[in-house]
Amino acid sequence: MPPTWGDGQGVTSTHPEVSNAPEGVHPPWTRETAADGIEAALAIVAGRWKLRILFQLFGGRVQRFSELERALAGISQKVLNQQLRQLEQDGIVRRVAYAESPPRVEYSLTAWGQALCPALDQLLQWSSAREVTAPGDRAT
């Protein structure tokens, strides 16, 4: 079993049952490097629209700019373009431009971007569990 937070041997995951590392391979995280890594990951998906964009593309979906714009009510073309470029620069979204008339641009997730799906699913389950937890059971 990998070391956990309180055993003084380092940190490999937030919970012993949660790990994407191969069996027997545990990164040498400390409390500080774990916090830094999570902060960096959250910074990549931070913003009003990035998660909504990702959920439109999960499952191998390929979407054109106009399809994303229609699916994300309230987003401007400028903001959608900025968010897509940032996600592309971070290696999460793939942009393919076709040399056609009229021009066609499609967006999809890279393998690394698709790998976010299980992590976000776990975060959603964790958040949903909080909603059903009795108020007295929560730390204040």
N, CA, C and O atoms as a DFTB+ gen file, in Angstrom:
560 C
 N C O
     1  1       0.859      -1.177       0.000
     2  2       0.000       0.000       0.000
     3  2       0.900       1.233       0.000
     4  3       1.898       1.261       0.720
     5  1       0.567       2.257      -0.796
     6  2       1.399       3.455      -0.823
     7  2       1.309       4.212       0.489
     8  3       0.308       4.115       1.199
     9  1       2.342       4.960       0.810
    10  2       2.282       5.766       2.028
    11  2       1.171       6.799       1.930
    12  3       0.831       7.247       0.834
    13  1       0.609       7.175       3.058
    14  2      -0.445       8.177       3.077
    15  2       0.065       9.427       3.757
    16  3       1.225       9.490       4.164
    17  1      -0.799      10.429       3.884
    18  2      -0.388      11.740       4.371
    19  2       0.289      11.693       5.734
    20  3       1.287      12.388       5.922
    21  1      -0.187      10.930       6.675
    22  2       0.278      11.062       8.051
    23  2       1.340      10.086       8.493
    24  3       1.638      10.034       9.686
    25  1       1.933       9.307       7.599
    26  2       2.842       8.272       8.073
    27  2       4.304       8.690       8.057
    28  3       5.173       7.892       8.405
    29  1       4.596       9.934       7.657
    30  2       5.965      10.419       7.683
    31  2       6.846       9.889       6.569
    32  3       8.035      10.206       6.542
    33  1       6.317       9.095       5.650
    34  2       7.123       8.522       4.576
    35  2       6.993       9.299       3.275
    36  3       7.546       8.877       2.259
    37  1       6.287      10.409       3.272
    38  2       6.071      11.131       2.022
    39  2       4.628      11.023       1.615
    40  3       3.795      10.489       2.347
    41  1       4.344      11.530       0.453
    42  2       2.969      11.588      -0.029
    43  2       2.928      11.032      -1.446
    44  3       3.717      11.439      -2.299
    45  1       2.010      10.105      -1.697
    46  2       1.881       9.598      -3.053
    47  2       0.514       9.859      -3.633
    48  3       0.376       9.913      -4.855
    49  1      -0.497      10.021      -2.817
    50  2      -1.830      10.352      -3.301
    51  2      -2.635      10.889      -2.136
    52  3      -2.231      10.777      -0.979
    53  1      -3.764      11.466      -2.454
    54  2      -4.600      12.007      -1.399
    55  2      -5.321      10.910      -0.633
    56  3      -5.805      11.141       0.475
    57  1      -5.394       9.744      -1.203
    58  2      -6.034       8.599      -0.565
    59  2      -5.386       7.351      -1.142
    60  3      -5.113       7.306      -2.341
    61  1      -5.133       6.338      -0.324
    62  2      -4.429       5.141      -0.832
    63  2      -5.128       4.451      -1.989
    64  3      -4.468       3.782      -2.784
    65  1      -6.447       4.593      -2.111
    66  2      -7.163       3.921      -3.190
    67  2      -7.189       4.739      -4.474
    68  3      -7.676       4.260      -5.498
    69  1      -6.674       5.967      -4.437
    70  2      -6.704       6.846      -5.598
    71  2      -5.293       6.999      -6.132
    72  3      -4.464       7.669      -5.516
    73  1      -5.015       6.386      -7.268
    74  2      -3.703       6.524      -7.882
    75  2      -3.788       6.099      -9.333
    76  3      -4.445       5.111      -9.663
    77  1      -3.122       6.849     -10.200
    78  2      -3.044       6.473     -11.600
    79  2      -1.678       5.912     -11.936
    80  3      -1.425       5.532     -13.079
    81  1      -0.792       5.856     -10.946
    82  2       0.544       5.325     -11.167
    83  2       0.467       3.806     -11.279
    84  3      -0.391       3.181     -10.655
    85  1       1.362       3.206     -12.075
    86  2       1.392       1.743     -12.150
    87  2       1.648       1.141     -10.771
    88  3       2.285       1.765      -9.923
    89  1       1.158      -0.053     -10.558
    90  2       1.318      -0.739      -9.284
    91  2       2.793      -0.767      -8.886
    92  3       3.654      -1.151      -9.678
    93  1       3.064      -0.364      -7.672
    94  2       4.435      -0.376      -7.167
    95  2       5.234       0.876      -7.508
    96  3       6.359       1.027      -7.032
    97  1       4.679       1.783      -8.324
    98  2       5.379       3.012      -8.686
    99  2       4.655       4.179      -8.028
   100  3       3.483       4.433      -8.310
   101  1       5.358       4.883      -7.156
   102  2       4.746       5.987      -6.432
   103  2       5.654       7.201      -6.494
   104  3       6.779       7.158      -5.996
   105  1       5.179       8.287      -7.099
   106  2       6.001       9.500      -7.163
   107  2       6.369       9.982      -5.761
   108  3       5.585       9.815      -4.827
   109  1       7.535      10.571      -5.606
   110  2       7.983      11.021      -4.279
   111  2       7.430      12.405      -3.922
   112  3       8.195      13.361      -3.791
   113  1       6.126      12.514      -3.767
   114  2       5.532      13.792      -3.445
   115  2       5.684      14.104      -1.972
   116  3       5.665      13.214      -1.122
   117  1       5.831      15.365      -1.693
   118  2       5.766      15.859      -0.327
   119  2       4.468      16.647      -0.215
   120  3       3.772      16.836      -1.212
   121  1       4.142      17.099       0.958
   122  2       2.946      17.924       1.109
   123  2       3.035      19.160       0.220
   124  3       2.051      19.558      -0.405
   125  1       4.213      19.760       0.168
   126  2       4.397      20.979      -0.610
   127  2       4.314      20.708      -2.121
   128  3       3.637      21.439      -2.845
   129  1       4.995      19.670      -2.591
   130  2       4.967      19.404      -4.032
   131  2       3.590      18.914      -4.478
   132  3       3.166      19.180      -5.602
   133  1       2.896      18.198      -3.595
   134  2       1.531      17.762      -3.918
   135  2       0.608      18.974      -4.048
   136  3      -0.186      19.058      -4.985
   137  1       0.716      19.906      -3.107
   138  2      -0.106      21.120      -3.167
   139  2       0.234      21.934      -4.412
   140  3      -0.661      22.446      -5.085
   141  1       1.531      22.055      -4.720
   142  2       1.941      22.791      -5.919
   143  2       1.383      22.142      -7.184
   144  3       0.908      22.829      -8.088
   145  1       1.446      20.822      -7.238
   146  2       0.948      20.102      -8.417
   147  2      -0.548      20.269      -8.605
   148  3      -1.017      20.468      -9.725
   149  1      -1.294      20.190      -7.520
   150  2      -2.745      20.360      -7.607
   151  2      -3.083      21.793      -7.994
   152  3      -3.981      22.022      -8.804
   153  1      -2.361      22.768      -7.414
   154  2      -2.598      24.168      -7.785
   155  2      -2.327      24.397      -9.269
   156  3      -3.074      25.117      -9.932
   157  1      -1.273      23.793      -9.790
   158  2      -0.949      23.929     -11.216
   159  2      -2.042      23.301     -12.081
   160  3      -2.424      23.863     -13.106
   161  1      -2.539      22.143     -11.669
   162  2      -3.608      21.479     -12.426
   163  2      -4.882      22.313     -12.409
   164  3      -5.545      22.462     -13.435
   165  1      -5.223      22.855     -11.243
   166  2      -6.434      23.668     -11.147
   167  2      -6.302      24.956     -11.956
   168  3      -7.285      25.441     -12.516
   169  1      -5.099      25.508     -12.018
   170  2      -4.882      26.729     -12.802
   171  2      -5.135      26.478     -14.288
   172  3      -5.613      27.364     -14.997
   173  1      -4.818      25.282     -14.755
   174  2      -5.026      24.958     -16.174
   175  2      -6.507      24.979     -16.528
   176  3      -6.876      25.444     -17.606
   177  1      -7.356      24.486     -15.641
   178  2      -8.785      24.403     -15.942
   179  2      -9.586      25.537     -15.306
   180  3     -10.813      25.563     -15.400
   181  1      -8.890      26.474     -14.660
   182  2      -9.583      27.593     -14.017
   183  2     -10.177      28.519     -15.064
   184  3      -9.654      28.651     -16.170
   185  1     -11.241      29.133     -14.708
   186  2     -11.910      30.061     -15.612
   187  2     -13.357      29.672     -15.759
   188  3     -13.744      28.527     -15.524
   189  1     -14.140      30.635     -16.146
   190  2     -15.583      30.414     -16.238
   191  2     -15.966      29.394     -17.301
   192  3     -16.964      28.691     -17.143
   193  1     -15.197      29.299     -18.376
   194  2     -15.638      28.511     -19.533
   195  2     -14.837      27.250     -19.799
   196  3     -15.322      26.376     -20.516
   197  1     -13.636      27.114     -19.257
   198  2     -12.780      25.990     -19.640
   199  2     -13.410      24.631     -19.330
   200  3     -13.391      23.736     -20.176
   201  1     -13.957      24.470     -18.151
   202  2     -14.573      23.181     -17.827
   203  2     -15.780      22.900     -18.720
   204  3     -16.013      21.758     -19.117
   205  1     -16.530      23.926     -19.029
   206  2     -17.690      23.743     -19.912
   207  2     -17.239      23.319     -21.314
   208  3     -17.880      22.487     -21.955
   209  1     -16.149      23.891     -21.774
   210  2     -15.585      23.496     -23.073
   211  2     -15.151      22.039     -23.016
   212  3     -15.460      21.260     -23.918
   213  1     -14.430      21.666     -21.953
   214  2     -13.956      20.289     -21.823
   215  2     -15.106      19.293     -21.838
   216  3     -15.029      18.254     -22.493
   217  1     -16.173      19.615     -21.112
   218  2     -17.303      18.683     -21.067
   219  2     -18.000      18.564     -22.421
   220  3     -18.634      17.545     -22.695
   221  1     -17.894      19.576     -23.265
   222  2     -18.432      19.477     -24.621
   223  2     -17.588      18.542     -25.486
   224  3     -18.085      17.973     -26.457
   225  1     -16.307      18.384     -25.131
   226  2     -15.393      17.604     -25.968
   227  2     -15.077      16.215     -25.422
   228  3     -14.491      15.398     -26.133
   229  1     -15.454      15.930     -24.171
   230  2     -15.172      14.612     -23.607
   231  2     -15.822      13.513     -24.439
   232  3     -16.811      13.745     -25.133
   233  1     -15.264      12.339     -24.361
   234  2     -15.801      11.183     -25.068
   235  2     -15.408      11.129     -26.530
   236  3     -16.060      10.455     -27.328
   237  1     -14.339      11.837     -26.886
   238  2     -13.869      11.795     -28.266
   239  2     -14.650      12.677     -29.223
   240  3     -14.492      12.562     -30.439
   241  1     -15.489      13.554     -28.697
   242  2     -16.274      14.432     -29.557
   243  2     -15.379      15.433     -30.271
   244  3     -14.426      15.962     -29.698
   245  1     -15.697      15.677     -31.509
   246  2     -15.022      16.687     -32.321
   247  2     -16.060      17.754     -32.627
   248  3     -17.143      17.462     -33.133
   249  1     -15.708      19.002     -32.309
   250  2     -16.672      20.075     -32.492
   251  2     -16.035      21.234     -33.256
   252  3     -14.859      21.552     -33.080
   253  1     -16.834      21.840     -34.093
   254  2     -16.406      23.060     -34.780
   255  2     -16.621      24.239     -33.840
   256  3     -17.382      24.154     -32.877
   257  1     -15.942      25.331     -34.135
   258  2     -16.042      26.529     -33.315
   259  2     -17.503      26.943     -33.147
   260  3     -17.944      27.236     -32.035
   261  1     -18.244      26.966     -34.237
   262  2     -19.642      27.406     -34.182
   263  2     -20.499      26.465     -33.326
   264  3     -21.431      26.915     -32.658
   265  1     -20.191      25.165     -33.341
   266  2     -20.935      24.218     -32.509
   267  2     -20.663      24.477     -31.027
   268  3     -21.576      24.433     -30.202
   269  1     -19.400      24.746     -30.701
   270  2     -19.065      25.070     -29.310
   271  2     -19.748      26.367     -28.883
   272  3     -20.267      26.472     -27.771
   273  1     -19.741      27.333     -29.763
   274  2     -20.361      28.621     -29.458
   275  2     -21.862      28.456     -29.167
   276  3     -22.384      29.062     -28.232
   277  1     -22.543      27.642     -29.964
   278  2     -23.973      27.393     -29.738
   279  2     -24.204      26.620     -28.440
   280  3     -25.174      26.885     -27.729
   281  1     -23.332      25.676     -28.128
   282  2     -23.499      24.840     -26.938
   283  2     -23.229      25.602     -25.649
   284  3     -23.725      25.224     -24.587
   285  1     -22.446      26.673     -25.736
   286  2     -22.052      27.433     -24.551
   287  2     -22.764      28.783     -24.561
   288  3     -22.168      29.815     -24.870
   289  1     -24.024      28.754     -24.223
   290  2     -24.842      29.974     -24.251
   291  2     -24.210      31.054     -23.383
   292  3     -23.861      30.821     -22.225
   293  1     -24.072      32.240     -23.967
   294  2     -23.545      33.371     -23.219
   295  2     -22.077      33.659     -23.435
   296  3     -21.590      34.702     -22.999
   297  1     -21.355      32.767     -24.093
   298  2     -19.935      33.009     -24.330
   299  2     -19.767      33.835     -25.610
   300  3     -20.459      33.616     -26.603
   301  1     -18.843      34.775     -25.561
   302  2     -18.566      35.561     -26.768
   303  2     -17.549      34.822     -27.633
   304  3     -16.828      33.953     -27.143
   305  1     -17.491      35.163     -28.901
   306  2     -16.508      34.540     -29.790
   307  2     -15.093      34.815     -29.307
   308  3     -14.231      33.939     -29.364
   309  1     -14.854      36.030     -28.833
   310  2     -13.520      36.404     -28.353
   311  2     -13.095      35.541     -27.170
   312  3     -11.977      35.026     -27.147
   313  1     -13.977      35.382     -26.194
   314  2     -13.643      34.592     -25.005
   315  2     -13.492      33.118     -25.367
   316  3     -12.573      32.458     -24.883
   317  1     -14.374      32.597     -26.209
   318  2     -14.260      31.202     -26.626
   319  2     -12.924      30.979     -27.326
   320  3     -12.246      29.985     -27.062
   321  1     -12.547      31.870     -28.194
   322  2     -11.273      31.759     -28.896
   323  2     -10.103      31.801     -27.909
   324  3      -9.168      31.009     -28.029
   325  1     -10.144      32.712     -26.941
   326  2      -9.076      32.817     -25.933
   327  2      -8.968      31.536     -25.111
   328  3      -7.871      31.020     -24.898
   329  1     -10.111      31.024     -24.650
   330  2     -10.103      29.828     -23.817
   331  2      -9.601      28.611     -24.599
   332  3      -8.840      27.801     -24.071
   333  1     -10.031      28.487     -25.857
   334  2      -9.565      27.376     -26.690
   335  2      -8.061      27.467     -26.938
   336  3      -7.368      26.450     -26.910
   337  1      -7.553      28.670     -27.180
   338  2      -6.109      28.840     -27.398
   339  2      -5.311      28.476     -26.150
   340  3      -4.262      27.838     -26.245
   341  1      -5.807      28.882     -24.981
   342  2      -5.121      28.533     -23.736
   343  2      -5.113      27.020     -23.518
   344  3      -4.093      26.445     -23.138
   345  1      -6.253      26.386     -23.761
   346  2      -6.324      24.929     -23.608
   347  2      -5.426      24.226     -24.625
   348  3      -4.837      23.186     -24.329
   349  1      -5.327      24.799     -25.818
   350  2      -4.435      24.244     -26.838
   351  2      -2.973      24.404     -26.406
   352  3      -2.185      23.467     -26.533
   353  1      -2.614      25.573     -25.902
   354  2      -1.240      25.816     -25.438
   355  2      -0.865      24.889     -24.281
   356  3       0.294      24.497     -24.141
   357  1      -1.855      24.542     -23.453
   358  2      -1.608      23.648     -22.323
   359  2      -1.619      22.176     -22.724
   360  3      -1.415      21.305     -21.878
   361  1      -1.854      21.886     -24.010
   362  2      -1.813      20.516     -24.495
   363  2      -3.063      19.711     -24.225
   364  3      -3.035      18.482     -24.292
   365  1      -4.156      20.382     -23.921
   366  2      -5.397      19.685     -23.594
   367  2      -6.321      19.571     -24.804
   368  3      -7.001      18.561     -24.987
   369  1      -6.336      20.612     -25.621
   370  2      -7.211      20.651     -26.798
   371  2      -6.368      20.628     -28.063
   372  3      -5.309      21.250     -28.135
   373  1      -6.859      19.902     -29.053
   374  2      -6.217      19.842     -30.371
   375  2      -7.066      20.660     -31.336
   376  3      -8.286      20.505     -31.391
   377  1      -6.415      21.521     -32.089
   378  2      -7.087      22.351     -33.094
   379  2      -6.621      21.892     -34.464
   380  3      -5.420      21.814     -34.723
   381  1      -7.570      21.585     -35.344
   382  2      -7.241      21.179     -36.703
   383  2      -7.945      22.144     -37.654
   384  3      -9.172      22.245     -37.670
   385  1      -7.140      22.847     -38.440
   386  2      -7.679      23.786     -39.429
   387  2      -7.547      23.154     -40.808
   388  3      -6.468      22.704     -41.193
   389  1      -8.642      23.123     -41.542
   390  2      -8.656      22.549     -42.876
   391  2      -8.561      23.668     -43.907
   392  3      -9.216      24.702     -43.771
   393  1      -7.757      23.462     -44.924
   394  2      -7.586      24.455     -45.992
   395  2      -8.728      24.304     -46.990
   396  3      -8.554      23.759     -48.080
   397  1      -9.880      24.791     -46.601
   398  2     -11.080      24.714     -47.427
   399  2     -11.683      26.105     -47.544
   400  3     -11.295      27.028     -46.829
   401  1     -12.614      26.236     -48.434
   402  2     -13.354      27.484     -48.528
   403  2     -14.831      27.137     -48.416
   404  3     -15.351      26.453     -49.299
   405  1     -15.520      27.567     -47.393
   406  2     -15.052      28.388     -46.281
   407  2     -14.160      27.576     -45.332
   408  3     -14.244      26.349     -45.287
   409  1     -13.309      28.275     -44.576
   410  2     -12.399      27.575     -43.660
   411  2     -13.168      26.767     -42.613
   412  3     -14.236      27.173     -42.154
   413  1     -12.606      25.626     -42.252
   414  2     -13.219      24.765     -41.237
   415  2     -12.166      24.477     -40.186
   416  3     -11.050      24.068     -40.505
   417  1     -12.529      24.692     -38.925
   418  2     -11.635      24.416     -37.803
   419  2     -12.382      23.507     -36.837
   420  3     -13.518      23.788     -36.456
   421  1     -11.735      22.424     -36.448
   422  2     -12.344      21.477     -35.510
   423  2     -11.486      21.380     -34.257
   424  3     -10.263      21.505     -34.299
   425  1     -12.175      21.151     -33.139
   426  2     -11.513      21.019     -31.845
   427  2     -11.859      19.672     -31.241
   428  3     -12.991      19.197     -31.337
   429  1     -10.867      19.071     -30.623
   430  2     -11.060      17.818     -29.902
   431  2     -10.056      17.799     -28.759
   432  3      -9.197      18.676     -28.664
   433  1     -10.164      16.814     -27.906
   434  2      -9.228      16.693     -26.798
   435  2      -8.037      15.844     -27.209
   436  3      -8.174      14.884     -27.968
   437  1      -6.888      16.202     -26.707
   438  2      -5.718      15.345     -26.850
   439  2      -5.909      14.168     -25.891
   440  3      -6.840      14.167     -25.087
   441  1      -5.044      13.187     -25.975
   442  2      -5.115      12.060     -25.031
   443  2      -4.954      12.564     -23.601
   444  3      -5.622      12.082     -22.686
   445  1      -4.062      13.538     -23.414
   446  2      -3.858      14.095     -22.078
   447  2      -5.106      14.825     -21.606
   448  3      -5.466      14.743     -20.432
   449  1      -5.768      15.536     -22.509
   450  2      -7.010      16.213     -22.161
   451  2      -8.110      15.227     -21.811
   452  3      -8.864      15.443     -20.862
   453  1      -8.205      14.153     -22.570
   454  2      -9.217      13.131     -22.287
   455  2      -8.949      12.459     -20.946
   456  3      -9.881      12.010     -20.279
   457  1      -7.677      12.388     -20.546
   458  2      -7.315      11.773     -19.261
   459  2      -7.835      12.591     -18.078
   460  3      -7.850      12.095     -16.951
   461  1      -8.255      13.821     -18.312
   462  2      -8.856      14.638     -17.250
   463  2     -10.234      14.116     -16.844
   464  3     -10.677      14.350     -15.720
   465  1     -10.903      13.420     -17.738
   466  2     -12.278      12.993     -17.488
   467  2     -12.420      12.193     -16.192
   468  3     -13.285      12.535     -15.386
   469  1     -11.627      11.152     -15.944
   470  2     -11.782      10.412     -14.688
   471  2     -11.504      11.272     -13.454
   472  3     -12.169      11.119     -12.430
   473  1     -10.525      12.175     -13.547
   474  2     -10.210      13.034     -12.407
   475  2     -11.379      13.973     -12.112
   476  3     -11.748      14.165     -10.953
   477  1     -11.958      14.555     -13.159
   478  2     -13.098      15.451     -12.958
   479  2     -14.326      14.676     -12.491
   480  3     -15.133      15.199     -11.722
   481  1     -14.473      13.436     -12.948
   482  2     -15.568      12.600     -12.486
   483  2     -15.437      12.343     -10.992
   484  3     -16.425      12.409     -10.262
   485  1     -14.230      12.052     -10.536
   486  2     -13.998      11.836      -9.103
   487  2     -14.288      13.107      -8.306
   488  3     -14.881      13.049      -7.229
   489  1     -13.870      14.248      -8.838
   490  2     -14.129      15.518      -8.165
   491  2     -15.633      15.789      -8.088
   492  3     -16.123      16.275      -7.069
   493  1     -16.352      15.481      -9.140
   494  2     -17.805      15.653      -9.154
   495  2     -18.463      14.731      -8.119
   496  3     -19.366      15.152      -7.396
   497  1     -18.013      13.481      -8.052
   498  2     -18.562      12.556      -7.063
   499  2     -18.274      13.038      -5.648
   500  3     -19.129      12.945      -4.767
   501  1     -17.069      13.552      -5.434
   502  2     -16.697      14.079      -4.126
   503  2     -17.592      15.256      -3.761
   504  3     -18.080      15.348      -2.634
   505  1     -17.807      16.158      -4.724
   506  2     -18.654      17.321      -4.494
   507  2     -20.098      16.909      -4.229
   508  3     -20.757      17.484      -3.362
   509  1     -20.591      15.925      -4.963
   510  2     -21.962      15.448      -4.767
   511  2     -22.126      14.804      -3.400
   512  3     -23.184      14.930      -2.783
   513  1     -21.099      14.120      -2.919
   514  2     -21.163      13.486      -1.601
   515  2     -21.294      14.543      -0.514
   516  3     -21.946      14.302       0.502
   517  1     -20.699      15.688      -0.705
   518  2     -20.794      16.772       0.274
   519  2     -22.232      17.242       0.399
   520  3     -22.686      17.585       1.491
   521  1     -22.947      17.259      -0.715
   522  2     -24.331      17.731      -0.708
   523  2     -25.245      16.828       0.117
   524  3     -26.249      17.301       0.650
   525  1     -24.924      15.548       0.233
   526  2     -25.767      14.623       0.978
   527  2     -25.227      14.362       2.385
   528  3     -25.867      13.664       3.171
   529  1     -24.078      14.906       2.703
   530  2     -23.502      14.742       4.022
   531  2     -24.271      15.613       5.012
   532  3     -24.561      16.777       4.736
   533  1     -24.592      15.042       6.151
   534  2     -25.291      15.809       7.188
   535  2     -24.422      16.976       7.642
   536  3     -23.210      16.821       7.790
   537  1     -25.028      18.148       7.865
   538  2     -24.239      19.324       8.262
   539  2     -23.338      19.075       9.479
   540  3     -22.244      19.636       9.551
   541  1     -23.771      18.258      10.423
   542  2     -22.968      17.960      11.615
   543  2     -21.749      17.114      11.307
   544  3     -20.804      17.075      12.095
   545  1     -21.760      16.425      10.147
   546  2     -20.639      15.581       9.758
   547  2     -19.528      16.366       9.070
   548  3     -18.427      15.848       8.884
   549  1     -19.810      17.611       8.691
   550  2     -18.829      18.417       7.974
   551  2     -17.952      19.159       8.961
   552  3     -18.401      19.614      10.013
   553  1     -16.680      19.266       8.587
   554  2     -15.781      20.090       9.385
   555  2     -16.094      21.548       9.088
   556  3     -16.363      21.900       7.940
   557  1     -16.062      22.391      10.097
   558  2     -16.349      23.812       9.864
   559  2     -15.107      24.639       9.919
   560  3     -15.167      25.856       9.745
